[in-house]
């Protein structure tokens, strides 16, 4: 009798998965370990020390780039989440109609187009505006990050809306509540976990972005990722390892919080 086929077990799958995890996370582990190296070597261990974290903390360029990254990320996340919330309401609180699928594709377009294509397009578009207006501030980076982050905020908000029961909203409408009161008193409190999850995801995406920032930024507008990229071109140092470790911990913390918030609640 032939052995019964099990979809849960595939020969060699565990080994391949283990190799993939090692290849993905071993370099990160090495980077984190050498961030605590007491010497300036990136290959020889010289003892445990927090010296490089202190050096990075006292680096004026690092502080300036970090503040700029946080400012751009926070502003872009709030704007992207606001737009994504309105888009999610418009595409879920309505009966299906011709063109709805096109709207889904249009909103999620930044996810489907290669990021470098978006970066080049924004470079050409904003360069024209810079010539006409003479303005070269952070507004361009904020606008670019906002446009790129909208679909990342839209997905968890839309998922939350689609999982919400319409009974309470319909009952409120039957009791003569206005659409604004229904949204403020019922929809928004139930939707809040999805909004918060979308906000944090958009913030992380903006904080980590390199490609679009490299194309759109003007002189003296380095964010922390682009500053680190410029330093790596001169050679990897323990200070870069320390900054990368701090950046990694911040991103992991936000993503972990996003995971717990976005989990389906009873």
VOGU-3710 file (C-alpha; in Angstrom, 3 decimals, decimal comma):
1> xxxxxxxxxx> 0,000/0,000/0,000  1,367/3,400/-1,012  2,377/5,730/1,792  -0,154/8,444/2,456  0,928/11,854/1,222  1,173/14,563/3,890  1,155/18,187/2,864  2,515/19,171/6,266  5,846/17,477/5,708  8,125/17,968/2,731
11> xxxxxxxxxx> 11,562/16,305/2,704  14,327/18,882/2,988  12,006/21,800/3,708  13,191/22,183/7,307  16,839/22,225/6,216  16,210/24,816/3,508  14,232/26,990/5,931  17,008/26,763/8,539  19,647/27,759/5,958  17,535/30,725/4,829
21> xxxxxxxxxx> 17,062/31,933/8,408  20,776/31,650/9,117  21,690/33,570/5,956  19,154/36,294/6,754  19,798/36,798/10,450  23,431/35,825/10,997  24,785/39,055/9,417  22,413/41,066/11,626  23,567/39,148/14,695  27,223/39,802/13,814
31> xxxxxxxxxx> 26,488/43,514/13,330  24,805/43,729/16,743  27,631/41,860/18,492  30,375/44,049/17,009  28,435/47,184/17,956  29,580/46,398/21,513  33,227/45,831/20,512  35,693/47,776/22,648  38,161/48,277/19,770  37,713/50,004/16,423
41> xxxxxxxxxx> 38,094/46,711/14,549  35,132/45,238/12,705  36,657/41,753/12,559  38,507/41,203/15,861  36,731/41,140/19,208  38,356/43,348/21,837  35,928/43,091/24,734  32,521/44,460/25,666  31,988/48,230/25,609  29,268/50,843/25,068
51> xxxxxxxxxx> 31,826/53,302/23,696  30,494/53,336/20,134  26,923/53,966/21,264  28,209/56,945/23,251  30,192/58,144/20,226  27,134/57,939/18,001  24,999/59,694/20,629  27,482/62,587/20,747  27,821/62,839/16,957  26,115/66,056/15,852
61> xxxxxxxxxx> 25,513/64,747/12,323  23,840/61,610/13,651  21,603/63,638/15,961  20,679/66,032/13,153  19,875/63,171/10,736  17,903/61,306/13,414  15,765/64,329/14,281  15,109/64,928/10,590  14,135/61,266/10,090  11,739/61,363/13,044
71> xxxxxxxxxx> 10,215/64,641/11,879  9,662/63,397/8,315  8,479/59,968/9,459  5,979/61,287/12,008  4,515/63,901/9,651  4,307/61,522/6,693  2,757/58,783/8,853  0,016/61,087/10,156  -0,795/62,428/6,681  -0,671/58,996/5,037
81> xxxxxxxxxx> -2,866/57,454/7,732  -5,439/60,250/7,423  -5,668/59,768/3,660  -5,670/55,971/4,027  -8,524/56,101/6,555  -10,692/58,156/4,215  -9,812/55,876/1,289  -10,609/52,751/3,331  -13,995/54,145/4,365  -14,784/55,102/0,769
91> xxxxxxxxxx> -13,911/51,640/-0,578  -15,483/49,454/2,130  -18,589/51,301/3,297  -20,215/51,179/-0,126  -21,837/48,462/-2,276  -19,602/47,026/-5,028  -19,696/49,058/-8,225  -17,785/49,160/-11,532  -14,393/50,749/-11,039  -13,945/49,709/-7,405
101> xxxxxxxxxx> -11,209/47,242/-8,329  -9,420/49,985/-10,244  -9,515/52,156/-7,107  -7,945/49,331/-5,091  -5,161/49,046/-7,667  -4,670/52,832/-7,793  -4,354/53,144/-4,010  -1,889/50,244/-3,841  0,091/51,400/-6,890  3,264/52,311/-4,894
111> xxxxxxxxxx> 3,443/48,664/-3,767  3,357/47,362/-7,336  5,779/49,795/-8,973  9,524/49,335/-8,266  10,632/51,878/-5,690  13,421/53,210/-7,899  10,855/54,034/-10,608  8,827/55,997/-8,060  12,010/57,747/-6,929  12,989/58,790/-10,464
121> xxxxxxxxxx> 9,439/60,004/-11,199  9,367/62,087/-8,010  12,824/63,487/-8,787  11,664/64,724/-12,196  8,365/66,052/-10,855  9,785/67,848/-7,826  12,761/69,249/-9,731  10,336/71,179/-11,948  8,511/72,533/-8,912  11,805/73,517/-7,249
131> xxxxxxxxxx> 12,805/75,506/-10,338  9,434/77,265/-10,553  8,981/77,984/-6,843  12,548/78,239/-5,537  11,502/76,253/-2,447  13,889/73,454/-1,439  12,678/72,571/2,070  11,621/69,285/3,642  8,136/69,556/2,134  9,193/67,480/-0,868
141> xxxxxxxxxx> 10,491/64,632/1,292  7,354/64,703/3,428  5,124/64,660/0,336  7,114/61,810/-1,239  7,086/59,713/1,944  3,377/60,381/2,447  2,497/59,186/-1,056  4,661/56,096/-0,670  3,277/55,196/2,788  -0,439/55,506/1,978
151> xxxxxxxxxx> -0,917/51,874/0,841  0,976/50,558/3,875  -1,441/52,413/6,158  -4,438/51,566/3,966  -4,094/47,778/4,152  -4,498/47,278/7,942  -7,220/49,940/8,128  -9,185/48,340/5,314  -8,714/44,893/6,857  -10,068/46,199/10,168
161> xxxxxxxxxx> -13,094/47,786/8,472  -13,906/44,606/6,559  -13,859/42,583/9,785  -16,186/44,994/11,621  -19,872/44,140/12,003  -22,154/46,757/10,460  -24,979/46,055/12,922  -24,085/48,854/15,344  -23,659/51,417/12,588  -26,999/50,453/11,018
171> xxxxxxxxxx> -28,723/50,546/14,394  -27,377/54,043/15,033  -28,585/55,176/11,613  -32,032/53,724/12,358  -32,074/55,837/15,534  -31,583/58,972/13,408  -27,872/59,465/14,123  -26,143/61,571/11,491  -23,307/60,001/9,462  -20,802/62,109/11,430
181> xxxxxxxxxx> -22,149/60,922/14,780  -22,118/57,306/13,591  -18,492/57,669/12,557  -17,376/59,516/15,702  -19,264/57,413/18,238  -19,163/53,931/16,705  -16,948/53,481/13,646  -13,908/55,392/14,886  -13,638/53,679/18,317  -13,905/50,255/16,661
191> xxxxxxxxxx> -11,518/51,258/13,879  -8,910/52,829/16,182  -6,662/49,696/16,491  -6,442/49,506/12,688  -5,657/53,208/12,413  -2,934/52,948/15,047  -1,460/49,883/13,350  -1,464/51,651/9,989  0,142/54,730/11,557  2,999/52,722/13,073
201> xxxxxxxxxx> 3,568/50,724/9,890  3,684/53,907/7,804  6,109/55,456/10,302  8,476/52,459/10,104  8,357/52,446/6,292  9,145/56,163/6,164  11,870/55,856/8,793  13,636/53,056/6,874  13,293/54,461/3,355  16,496/55,054/1,411
211> xxxxxxxxxx> 15,761/54,914/-2,333  13,072/57,599/-2,563  14,870/59,795/-0,048  18,118/59,631/-2,063  16,327/60,826/-5,196  14,166/63,541/-3,614  16,351/65,114/-0,908  18,300/68,319/-1,418  21,734/69,130/-0,040  21,967/68,972/3,743
221> xxxxxxxxxx> 18,747/66,937/4,075  20,205/63,555/4,942  17,994/61,252/6,966  19,579/58,660/9,239  19,466/55,848/6,622  21,005/58,030/3,892  23,633/59,331/6,335  24,565/55,747/7,205  24,738/54,856/3,517  27,144/57,725/2,912
231> xxxxxxxxxx> 29,336/56,644/5,826  29,414/53,017/4,685  30,857/54,122/1,350  33,935/55,236/3,312  34,094/51,952/5,218  32,148/50,182/7,941  33,056/51,317/11,461  31,854/50,170/14,907  30,009/53,481/15,216  27,894/52,560/12,179
241> xxxxxxxxxx> 27,263/49,163/13,796  26,071/50,893/16,972  23,781/53,268/15,064  22,418/50,364/13,026  21,748/48,395/16,217  19,838/51,281/17,791  17,910/51,761/14,547  17,153/48,026/14,425  15,849/47,973/18,008  13,585/50,953/17,303
251> xxxxxxxxxx> 12,155/49,340/14,158  11,665/45,952/15,818  9,945/47,590/18,777  7,505/49,471/16,552  6,788/46,437/14,356  6,218/44,268/17,450  3,776/46,810/18,813  2,078/46,886/15,394  1,724/43,091/15,494  -0,015/43,067/18,870
261> xxxxxx> -2,321/45,942/17,967  -3,297/44,524/14,575  -4,192/41,097/15,921  -7,844/40,277/15,625  -9,656/41,034/18,864  -12,836/39,422/20,135
//
